[in-house]
């Protein structure tokens, strides 16, 4: 039986657009950047960017799943 490190979240975050992408992805499906980070904090799901204060604060224009902080 193998032991998986459960600490790591199942996502990486794009440093360019803050999208959360699957851990196995090598490229951000939203902006095409390959600059993906394991070091991110806080996840937010934007459904309606027009009406979302968080989306405006973070400068997000498209619905999706985003990290709040990416290092
Ligand atoms: Zn991106």
PDB file of the backbone (N, CA, C, O) and the ligand in Angstrom, with CONECT records:
HET     ZN  A 101       1
ATOM      1  N   UNK A   1       0.846  -1.198   0.000  1.00  0.00           N
ATOM      2  CA  UNK A   1       0.000   0.000   0.000  1.00  0.00           C
ATOM      3  C   UNK A   1       0.879   1.244   0.000  1.00  0.00           C
ATOM      4  O   UNK A   1       1.771   1.391   0.835  1.00  0.00           O
ATOM      5  N   UNK A   2       0.618   2.117  -0.930  1.00  0.00           N
ATOM      6  CA  UNK A   2       1.430   3.336  -0.955  1.00  0.00           C
ATOM      7  C   UNK A   2       0.743   4.453  -0.176  1.00  0.00           C
ATOM      8  O   UNK A   2      -0.483   4.570  -0.155  1.00  0.00           O
ATOM      9  N   UNK A   3       1.558   5.247   0.446  1.00  0.00           N
ATOM     10  CA  UNK A   3       1.038   6.359   1.232  1.00  0.00           C
ATOM     11  C   UNK A   3       1.187   7.642   0.420  1.00  0.00           C
ATOM     12  O   UNK A   3       2.282   8.005  -0.009  1.00  0.00           O
ATOM     13  N   UNK A   4       0.083   8.301   0.227  1.00  0.00           N
ATOM     14  CA  UNK A   4       0.136   9.569  -0.514  1.00  0.00           C
ATOM     15  C   UNK A   4       0.262  10.728   0.443  1.00  0.00           C
ATOM     16  O   UNK A   4      -0.343  10.732   1.515  1.00  0.00           O
ATOM     17  N   UNK A   5       1.037  11.694   0.061  1.00  0.00           N
ATOM     18  CA  UNK A   5       1.116  12.909   0.858  1.00  0.00           C
ATOM     19  C   UNK A   5      -0.166  13.692   0.639  1.00  0.00           C
ATOM     20  O   UNK A   5      -0.406  14.220  -0.447  1.00  0.00           O
ATOM     21  N   UNK A   6      -0.975  13.761   1.662  1.00  0.00           N
ATOM     22  CA  UNK A   6      -2.285  14.387   1.519  1.00  0.00           C
ATOM     23  C   UNK A   6      -2.225  15.898   1.699  1.00  0.00           C
ATOM     24  O   UNK A   6      -3.222  16.597   1.522  1.00  0.00           O
ATOM     25  N   UNK A   7      -1.054  16.387   2.050  1.00  0.00           N
ATOM     26  CA  UNK A   7      -0.944  17.817   2.338  1.00  0.00           C
ATOM     27  C   UNK A   7      -1.110  18.695   1.099  1.00  0.00           C
ATOM     28  O   UNK A   7      -1.692  19.778   1.167  1.00  0.00           O
ATOM     29  N   UNK A   8      -0.599  18.222  -0.019  1.00  0.00           N
ATOM     30  CA  UNK A   8      -0.637  19.057  -1.214  1.00  0.00           C
ATOM     31  C   UNK A   8      -2.052  19.125  -1.784  1.00  0.00           C
ATOM     32  O   UNK A   8      -2.712  18.096  -1.929  1.00  0.00           O
ATOM     33  N   UNK A   9      -2.508  20.300  -2.099  1.00  0.00           N
ATOM     34  CA  UNK A   9      -3.833  20.416  -2.717  1.00  0.00           C
ATOM     35  C   UNK A   9      -3.815  19.804  -4.114  1.00  0.00           C
ATOM     36  O   UNK A   9      -2.758  19.705  -4.736  1.00  0.00           O
ATOM     37  N   UNK A  10      -4.991  19.390  -4.613  1.00  0.00           N
ATOM     38  CA  UNK A  10      -5.011  18.735  -5.922  1.00  0.00           C
ATOM     39  C   UNK A  10      -4.858  19.694  -7.094  1.00  0.00           C
ATOM     40  O   UNK A  10      -4.996  19.305  -8.254  1.00  0.00           O
ATOM     41  N   UNK A  11      -4.576  20.937  -6.780  1.00  0.00           N
ATOM     42  CA  UNK A  11      -4.463  21.928  -7.854  1.00  0.00           C
ATOM     43  C   UNK A  11      -3.154  22.691  -7.782  1.00  0.00           C
ATOM     44  O   UNK A  11      -2.515  22.779  -6.734  1.00  0.00           O
ATOM     45  N   UNK A  12      -2.778  23.234  -8.918  1.00  0.00           N
ATOM     46  CA  UNK A  12      -1.721  24.229  -8.984  1.00  0.00           C
ATOM     47  C   UNK A  12      -2.395  25.526  -9.424  1.00  0.00           C
ATOM     48  O   UNK A  12      -3.494  25.512  -9.978  1.00  0.00           O
ATOM     49  N   UNK A  13      -1.726  26.631  -9.172  1.00  0.00           N
ATOM     50  CA  UNK A  13      -2.307  27.913  -9.564  1.00  0.00           C
ATOM     51  C   UNK A  13      -1.453  28.559 -10.639  1.00  0.00           C
ATOM     52  O   UNK A  13      -0.224  28.487 -10.608  1.00  0.00           O
ATOM     53  N   UNK A  14      -2.125  29.190 -11.586  1.00  0.00           N
ATOM     54  CA  UNK A  14      -1.433  29.906 -12.653  1.00  0.00           C
ATOM     55  C   UNK A  14      -0.959  31.252 -12.116  1.00  0.00           C
ATOM     56  O   UNK A  14      -1.751  32.010 -11.557  1.00  0.00           O
ATOM     57  N   UNK A  15       0.327  31.553 -12.281  1.00  0.00           N
ATOM     58  CA  UNK A  15       0.850  32.829 -11.766  1.00  0.00           C
ATOM     59  C   UNK A  15       0.353  34.008 -12.590  1.00  0.00           C
ATOM     60  O   UNK A  15       0.350  35.143 -12.114  1.00  0.00           O
ATOM     61  N   UNK A  16      -0.055  33.752 -13.788  1.00  0.00           N
ATOM     62  CA  UNK A  16      -0.465  34.826 -14.672  1.00  0.00           C
ATOM     63  C   UNK A  16      -1.923  35.237 -14.420  1.00  0.00           C
ATOM     64  O   UNK A  16      -2.209  36.422 -14.253  1.00  0.00           O
ATOM     65  N   UNK A  17      -2.846  34.262 -14.392  1.00  0.00           N
ATOM     66  CA  UNK A  17      -4.258  34.622 -14.272  1.00  0.00           C
ATOM     67  C   UNK A  17      -4.898  34.099 -12.988  1.00  0.00           C
ATOM     68  O   UNK A  17      -6.089  34.310 -12.760  1.00  0.00           O
ATOM     69  N   UNK A  18      -4.109  33.413 -12.141  1.00  0.00           N
ATOM     70  CA  UNK A  18      -4.578  32.900 -10.847  1.00  0.00           C
ATOM     71  C   UNK A  18      -5.559  31.741 -10.945  1.00  0.00           C
ATOM     72  O   UNK A  18      -6.094  31.315  -9.922  1.00  0.00           O
ATOM     73  N   UNK A  19      -5.810  31.223 -12.125  1.00  0.00           N
ATOM     74  CA  UNK A  19      -6.683  30.061 -12.265  1.00  0.00           C
ATOM     75  C   UNK A  19      -6.109  28.863 -11.548  1.00  0.00           C
ATOM     76  O   UNK A  19      -4.894  28.669 -11.526  1.00  0.00           O
ATOM     77  N   UNK A  20      -6.984  28.048 -10.956  1.00  0.00           N
ATOM     78  CA  UNK A  20      -6.535  26.776 -10.411  1.00  0.00           C
ATOM     79  C   UNK A  20      -6.645  25.724 -11.505  1.00  0.00           C
ATOM     80  O   UNK A  20      -7.699  25.562 -12.120  1.00  0.00           O
ATOM     81  N   UNK A  21      -5.567  25.025 -11.736  1.00  0.00           N
ATOM     82  CA  UNK A  21      -5.538  24.001 -12.778  1.00  0.00           C
ATOM     83  C   UNK A  21      -5.194  22.661 -12.130  1.00  0.00           C
ATOM     84  O   UNK A  21      -4.547  22.634 -11.083  1.00  0.00           O
ATOM     85  N   UNK A  22      -5.619  21.536 -12.743  1.00  0.00           N
ATOM     86  CA  UNK A  22      -5.306  20.228 -12.159  1.00  0.00           C
ATOM     87  C   UNK A  22      -3.798  20.061 -11.974  1.00  0.00           C
ATOM     88  O   UNK A  22      -3.001  20.537 -12.783  1.00  0.00           O
ATOM     89  N   UNK A  23      -3.427  19.380 -10.896  1.00  0.00           N
ATOM     90  CA  UNK A  23      -2.017  19.194 -10.539  1.00  0.00           C
ATOM     91  C   UNK A  23      -1.185  18.626 -11.687  1.00  0.00           C
ATOM     92  O   UNK A  23      -0.017  18.979 -11.845  1.00  0.00           O
ATOM     93  N   UNK A  24      -1.791  17.745 -12.487  1.00  0.00           N
ATOM     94  CA  UNK A  24      -1.028  17.096 -13.551  1.00  0.00           C
ATOM     95  C   UNK A  24      -0.896  17.969 -14.804  1.00  0.00           C
ATOM     96  O   UNK A  24      -0.164  17.619 -15.730  1.00  0.00           O
ATOM     97  N   UNK A  25      -1.594  19.090 -14.834  1.00  0.00           N
ATOM     98  CA  UNK A  25      -1.530  19.967 -16.010  1.00  0.00           C
ATOM     99  C   UNK A  25      -0.162  20.640 -16.104  1.00  0.00           C
ATOM    100  O   UNK A  25       0.466  20.934 -15.087  1.00  0.00           O
ATOM    101  N   UNK A  26       0.290  20.880 -17.329  1.00  0.00           N
ATOM    102  CA  UNK A  26       1.566  21.566 -17.498  1.00  0.00           C
ATOM    103  C   UNK A  26       1.347  22.966 -18.062  1.00  0.00           C
ATOM    104  O   UNK A  26       2.280  23.762 -18.171  1.00  0.00           O
ATOM    105  N   UNK A  27       0.105  23.246 -18.416  1.00  0.00           N
ATOM    106  CA  UNK A  27      -0.205  24.518 -19.053  1.00  0.00           C
ATOM    107  C   UNK A  27      -1.576  24.979 -18.563  1.00  0.00           C
ATOM    108  O   UNK A  27      -2.487  24.168 -18.397  1.00  0.00           O
ATOM    109  N   UNK A  28      -1.713  26.261 -18.338  1.00  0.00           N
ATOM    110  CA  UNK A  28      -2.985  26.799 -17.882  1.00  0.00           C
ATOM    111  C   UNK A  28      -4.001  26.763 -19.027  1.00  0.00           C
ATOM    112  O   UNK A  28      -3.745  27.326 -20.092  1.00  0.00           O
ATOM    113  N   UNK A  29      -5.156  26.105 -18.821  1.00  0.00           N
ATOM    114  CA  UNK A  29      -6.151  26.013 -19.895  1.00  0.00           C
ATOM    115  C   UNK A  29      -6.844  27.354 -20.162  1.00  0.00           C
ATOM    116  O   UNK A  29      -7.496  27.517 -21.193  1.00  0.00           O
ATOM    117  N   UNK A  30      -6.708  28.302 -19.251  1.00  0.00           N
ATOM    118  CA  UNK A  30      -7.390  29.581 -19.412  1.00  0.00           C
ATOM    119  C   UNK A  30      -6.553  30.564 -20.228  1.00  0.00           C
ATOM    120  O   UNK A  30      -7.044  31.141 -21.198  1.00  0.00           O
ATOM    121  N   UNK A  31      -5.287  30.757 -19.838  1.00  0.00           N
ATOM    122  CA  UNK A  31      -4.471  31.772 -20.520  1.00  0.00           C
ATOM    123  C   UNK A  31      -3.301  31.169 -21.300  1.00  0.00           C
ATOM    124  O   UNK A  31      -2.599  31.881 -22.018  1.00  0.00           O
ATOM    125  N   UNK A  32      -3.090  29.846 -21.156  1.00  0.00           N
ATOM    126  CA  UNK A  32      -2.032  29.203 -21.925  1.00  0.00           C
ATOM    127  C   UNK A  32      -0.647  29.313 -21.309  1.00  0.00           C
ATOM    128  O   UNK A  32       0.325  28.825 -21.884  1.00  0.00           O
ATOM    129  N   UNK A  33      -0.544  29.954 -20.139  1.00  0.00           N
ATOM    130  CA  UNK A  33       0.755  30.116 -19.494  1.00  0.00           C
ATOM    131  C   UNK A  33       1.254  28.785 -18.939  1.00  0.00           C
ATOM    132  O   UNK A  33       0.459  27.946 -18.515  1.00  0.00           O
ATOM    133  N   UNK A  34       2.569  28.597 -18.944  1.00  0.00           N
ATOM    134  CA  UNK A  34       3.145  27.396 -18.333  1.00  0.00           C
ATOM    135  C   UNK A  34       3.733  27.729 -16.962  1.00  0.00           C
ATOM    136  O   UNK A  34       4.383  26.891 -16.337  1.00  0.00           O
ATOM    137  N   UNK A  35       3.504  28.941 -16.509  1.00  0.00           N
ATOM    138  CA  UNK A  35       4.037  29.389 -15.224  1.00  0.00           C
ATOM    139  C   UNK A  35       3.051  29.031 -14.105  1.00  0.00           C
ATOM    140  O   UNK A  35       2.262  29.867 -13.666  1.00  0.00           O
ATOM    141  N   UNK A  36       3.113  27.781 -13.657  1.00  0.00           N
ATOM    142  CA  UNK A  36       2.171  27.286 -12.657  1.00  0.00           C
ATOM    143  C   UNK A  36       2.883  27.110 -11.314  1.00  0.00           C
ATOM    144  O   UNK A  36       4.042  26.697 -11.265  1.00  0.00           O
ATOM    145  N   UNK A  37       2.186  27.422 -10.244  1.00  0.00           N
ATOM    146  CA  UNK A  37       2.796  27.397  -8.915  1.00  0.00           C
ATOM    147  C   UNK A  37       2.086  26.442  -7.967  1.00  0.00           C
ATOM    148  O   UNK A  37       0.860  26.341  -7.964  1.00  0.00           O
ATOM    149  N   UNK A  38       2.883  25.741  -7.162  1.00  0.00           N
ATOM    150  CA  UNK A  38       2.328  24.898  -6.107  1.00  0.00           C
ATOM    151  C   UNK A  38       2.077  25.711  -4.850  1.00  0.00           C
ATOM    152  O   UNK A  38       1.417  25.251  -3.918  1.00  0.00           O
ATOM    153  N   UNK A  39       2.602  26.906  -4.836  1.00  0.00           N
ATOM    154  CA  UNK A  39       2.584  27.708  -3.626  1.00  0.00           C
ATOM    155  C   UNK A  39       1.491  28.779  -3.718  1.00  0.00           C
ATOM    156  O   UNK A  39       1.733  29.918  -4.117  1.00  0.00           O
ATOM    157  N   UNK A  40       0.295  28.370  -3.337  1.00  0.00           N
ATOM    158  CA  UNK A  40      -0.824  29.312  -3.418  1.00  0.00           C
ATOM    159  C   UNK A  40      -1.709  29.149  -2.197  1.00  0.00           C
ATOM    160  O   UNK A  40      -1.621  28.154  -1.478  1.00  0.00           O
ATOM    161  N   UNK A  41      -2.550  30.123  -1.973  1.00  0.00           N
ATOM    162  CA  UNK A  41      -3.395  30.140  -0.782  1.00  0.00           C
ATOM    163  C   UNK A  41      -4.800  30.585  -1.119  1.00  0.00           C
ATOM    164  O   UNK A  41      -5.001  31.511  -1.904  1.00  0.00           O
ATOM    165  N   UNK A  42      -5.765  29.922  -0.523  1.00  0.00           N
ATOM    166  CA  UNK A  42      -7.148  30.367  -0.627  1.00  0.00           C
ATOM    167  C   UNK A  42      -7.743  30.142  -1.997  1.00  0.00           C
ATOM    168  O   UNK A  42      -7.170  30.576  -2.997  1.00  0.00           O
ATOM    169  N   UNK A  43      -8.874  29.477  -2.067  1.00  0.00           N
ATOM    170  CA  UNK A  43      -9.515  29.255  -3.347  1.00  0.00           C
ATOM    171  C   UNK A  43     -10.855  29.966  -3.376  1.00  0.00           C
ATOM    172  O   UNK A  43     -11.563  30.030  -2.372  1.00  0.00           O
ATOM    173  N   UNK A  44     -11.189  30.495  -4.533  1.00  0.00           N
ATOM    174  CA  UNK A  44     -12.474  31.160  -4.684  1.00  0.00           C
ATOM    175  C   UNK A  44     -13.091  30.713  -6.004  1.00  0.00           C
ATOM    176  O   UNK A  44     -12.403  30.570  -7.015  1.00  0.00           O
ATOM    177  N   UNK A  45     -14.404  30.496  -5.972  1.00  0.00           N
ATOM    178  CA  UNK A  45     -15.077  30.123  -7.215  1.00  0.00           C
ATOM    179  C   UNK A  45     -15.909  31.305  -7.672  1.00  0.00           C
ATOM    180  O   UNK A  45     -16.788  31.777  -6.950  1.00  0.00           O
ATOM    181  N   UNK A  46     -15.630  31.774  -8.859  1.00  0.00           N
ATOM    182  CA  UNK A  46     -16.351  32.910  -9.415  1.00  0.00           C
ATOM    183  C   UNK A  46     -17.394  32.382 -10.401  1.00  0.00           C
ATOM    184  O   UNK A  46     -17.059  31.727 -11.388  1.00  0.00           O
ATOM    185  N   UNK A  47     -18.644  32.673 -10.121  1.00  0.00           N
ATOM    186  CA  UNK A  47     -19.702  32.211 -11.012  1.00  0.00           C
ATOM    187  C   UNK A  47     -20.161  33.361 -11.913  1.00  0.00           C
ATOM    188  O   UNK A  47     -20.339  33.199 -13.120  1.00  0.00           O
ATOM    189  N   UNK A  48     -20.343  34.515 -11.292  1.00  0.00           N
ATOM    190  CA  UNK A  48     -20.790  35.684 -12.045  1.00  0.00           C
ATOM    191  C   UNK A  48     -19.881  36.882 -11.755  1.00  0.00           C
ATOM    192  O   UNK A  48     -20.139  37.652 -10.830  1.00  0.00           O
ATOM    193  N   UNK A  49     -18.823  37.035 -12.546  1.00  0.00           N
ATOM    194  CA  UNK A  49     -17.825  38.084 -12.272  1.00  0.00           C
ATOM    195  C   UNK A  49     -18.436  39.491 -12.233  1.00  0.00           C
ATOM    196  O   UNK A  49     -17.950  40.361 -11.510  1.00  0.00           O
ATOM    197  N   UNK A  50     -19.482  39.704 -12.999  1.00  0.00           N
ATOM    198  CA  UNK A  50     -20.127  41.026 -13.043  1.00  0.00           C
ATOM    199  C   UNK A  50     -20.674  41.429 -11.679  1.00  0.00           C
ATOM    200  O   UNK A  50     -20.644  42.600 -11.301  1.00  0.00           O
ATOM    201  N   UNK A  51     -21.177  40.432 -10.948  1.00  0.00           N
ATOM    202  CA  UNK A  51     -21.841  40.725  -9.687  1.00  0.00           C
ATOM    203  C   UNK A  51     -20.976  40.419  -8.472  1.00  0.00           C
ATOM    204  O   UNK A  51     -21.386  40.674  -7.340  1.00  0.00           O
ATOM    205  N   UNK A  52     -19.788  39.878  -8.696  1.00  0.00           N
ATOM    206  CA  UNK A  52     -18.961  39.430  -7.577  1.00  0.00           C
ATOM    207  C   UNK A  52     -17.965  40.502  -7.136  1.00  0.00           C
ATOM    208  O   UNK A  52     -17.164  40.992  -7.931  1.00  0.00           O
ATOM    209  N   UNK A  53     -18.034  40.855  -5.846  1.00  0.00           N
ATOM    210  CA  UNK A  53     -17.070  41.816  -5.312  1.00  0.00           C
ATOM    211  C   UNK A  53     -15.673  41.229  -5.280  1.00  0.00           C
ATOM    212  O   UNK A  53     -14.687  41.920  -5.538  1.00  0.00           O
ATOM    213  N   UNK A  54     -15.598  39.932  -4.956  1.00  0.00           N
ATOM    214  CA  UNK A  54     -14.280  39.279  -4.905  1.00  0.00           C
ATOM    215  C   UNK A  54     -13.637  39.303  -6.289  1.00  0.00           C
ATOM    216  O   UNK A  54     -12.443  39.569  -6.427  1.00  0.00           O
ATOM    217  N   UNK A  55     -14.431  39.028  -7.294  1.00  0.00           N
ATOM    218  CA  UNK A  55     -13.903  39.034  -8.665  1.00  0.00           C
ATOM    219  C   UNK A  55     -13.346  40.412  -9.015  1.00  0.00           C
ATOM    220  O   UNK A  55     -12.289  40.519  -9.637  1.00  0.00           O
ATOM    221  N   UNK A  56     -14.055  41.455  -8.617  1.00  0.00           N
ATOM    222  CA  UNK A  56     -13.590  42.813  -8.910  1.00  0.00           C
ATOM    223  C   UNK A  56     -12.316  43.125  -8.153  1.00  0.00           C
ATOM    224  O   UNK A  56     -11.377  43.697  -8.706  1.00  0.00           O
ATOM    225  N   UNK A  57     -12.287  42.739  -6.860  1.00  0.00           N
ATOM    226  CA  UNK A  57     -11.104  42.979  -6.038  1.00  0.00           C
ATOM    227  C   UNK A  57      -9.877  42.280  -6.620  1.00  0.00           C
ATOM    228  O   UNK A  57      -8.781  42.840  -6.641  1.00  0.00           O
ATOM    229  N   UNK A  58     -10.075  41.053  -7.091  1.00  0.00           N
ATOM    230  CA  UNK A  58      -8.950  40.274  -7.606  1.00  0.00           C
ATOM    231  C   UNK A  58      -8.693  40.552  -9.093  1.00  0.00           C
ATOM    232  O   UNK A  58      -7.714  40.061  -9.654  1.00  0.00           O
ATOM    233  N   UNK A  59      -9.553  41.323  -9.718  1.00  0.00           N
ATOM    234  CA  UNK A  59      -9.380  41.650 -11.123  1.00  0.00           C
ATOM    235  C   UNK A  59      -9.702  40.484 -12.043  1.00  0.00           C
ATOM    236  O   UNK A  59      -9.083  40.330 -13.096  1.00  0.00           O
ATOM    237  N   UNK A  60     -10.678  39.656 -11.646  1.00  0.00           N
ATOM    238  CA  UNK A  60     -11.040  38.482 -12.450  1.00  0.00           C
ATOM    239  C   UNK A  60     -12.239  38.809 -13.331  1.00  0.00           C
ATOM    240  O   UNK A  60     -13.226  39.392 -12.881  1.00  0.00           O
ATOM    241  N   UNK A  61     -12.130  38.421 -14.593  1.00  0.00           N
ATOM    242  CA  UNK A  61     -13.197  38.776 -15.530  1.00  0.00           C
ATOM    243  C   UNK A  61     -13.981  37.582 -16.035  1.00  0.00           C
ATOM    244  O   UNK A  61     -15.046  37.735 -16.632  1.00  0.00           O
ATOM    245  N   UNK A  62     -13.448  36.381 -15.793  1.00  0.00           N
ATOM    246  CA  UNK A  62     -14.123  35.189 -16.301  1.00  0.00           C
ATOM    247  C   UNK A  62     -14.540  34.292 -15.152  1.00  0.00           C
ATOM    248  O   UNK A  62     -13.842  34.227 -14.140  1.00  0.00           O
ATOM    249  N   UNK A  63     -15.678  33.589 -15.287  1.00  0.00           N
ATOM    250  CA  UNK A  63     -16.054  32.619 -14.263  1.00  0.00           C
ATOM    251  C   UNK A  63     -14.998  31.518 -14.184  1.00  0.00           C
ATOM    252  O   UNK A  63     -14.361  31.179 -15.181  1.00  0.00           O
ATOM    253  N   UNK A  64     -14.827  30.973 -12.997  1.00  0.00           N
ATOM    254  CA  UNK A  64     -13.867  29.884 -12.848  1.00  0.00           C
ATOM    255  C   UNK A  64     -13.427  29.731 -11.416  1.00  0.00           C
ATOM    256  O   UNK A  64     -13.999  30.330 -10.506  1.00  0.00           O
ATOM    257  N   UNK A  65     -12.403  28.922 -11.223  1.00  0.00           N
ATOM    258  CA  UNK A  65     -11.886  28.635  -9.898  1.00  0.00           C
ATOM    259  C   UNK A  65     -10.502  29.265  -9.787  1.00  0.00           C
ATOM    260  O   UNK A  65      -9.617  28.976 -10.592  1.00  0.00           O
ATOM    261  N   UNK A  66     -10.323  30.106  -8.812  1.00  0.00           N
ATOM    262  CA  UNK A  66      -9.083  30.869  -8.716  1.00  0.00           C
ATOM    263  C   UNK A  66      -8.435  30.782  -7.343  1.00  0.00           C
ATOM    264  O   UNK A  66      -9.108  30.539  -6.342  1.00  0.00           O
ATOM    265  N   UNK A  67      -7.137  30.980  -7.304  1.00  0.00           N
ATOM    266  CA  UNK A  67      -6.415  31.121  -6.040  1.00  0.00           C
ATOM    267  C   UNK A  67      -6.447  32.595  -5.649  1.00  0.00           C
ATOM    268  O   UNK A  67      -6.423  33.475  -6.509  1.00  0.00           O
ATOM    269  N   UNK A  68      -6.501  32.856  -4.347  1.00  0.00           N
ATOM    270  CA  UNK A  68      -6.507  34.242  -3.896  1.00  0.00           C
ATOM    271  C   UNK A  68      -5.085  34.803  -3.881  1.00  0.00           C
ATOM    272  O   UNK A  68      -4.854  35.950  -4.265  1.00  0.00           O
ATOM    273  N   UNK A  69      -4.140  33.980  -3.434  1.00  0.00           N
ATOM    274  CA  UNK A  69      -2.736  34.407  -3.418  1.00  0.00           C
ATOM    275  C   UNK A  69      -1.892  33.381  -4.137  1.00  0.00           C
ATOM    276  O   UNK A  69      -1.999  32.185  -3.864  1.00  0.00           O
ATOM    277  N   UNK A  70      -1.055  33.831  -5.053  1.00  0.00           N
ATOM    278  CA  UNK A  70      -0.114  32.936  -5.728  1.00  0.00           C
ATOM    279  C   UNK A  70       1.279  33.495  -5.536  1.00  0.00           C
ATOM    280  O   UNK A  70       1.517  34.677  -5.783  1.00  0.00           O
ATOM    281  N   UNK A  71       2.201  32.653  -5.095  1.00  0.00           N
ATOM    282  CA  UNK A  71       3.574  33.133  -4.905  1.00  0.00           C
ATOM    283  C   UNK A  71       4.484  32.630  -6.006  1.00  0.00           C
ATOM    284  O   UNK A  71       5.677  32.935  -6.009  1.00  0.00           O
TER     285      UNK A  71
HETATM  286 ZN    ZN A 101      -3.522  31.205 -16.504  1.00  0.00          ZN
END
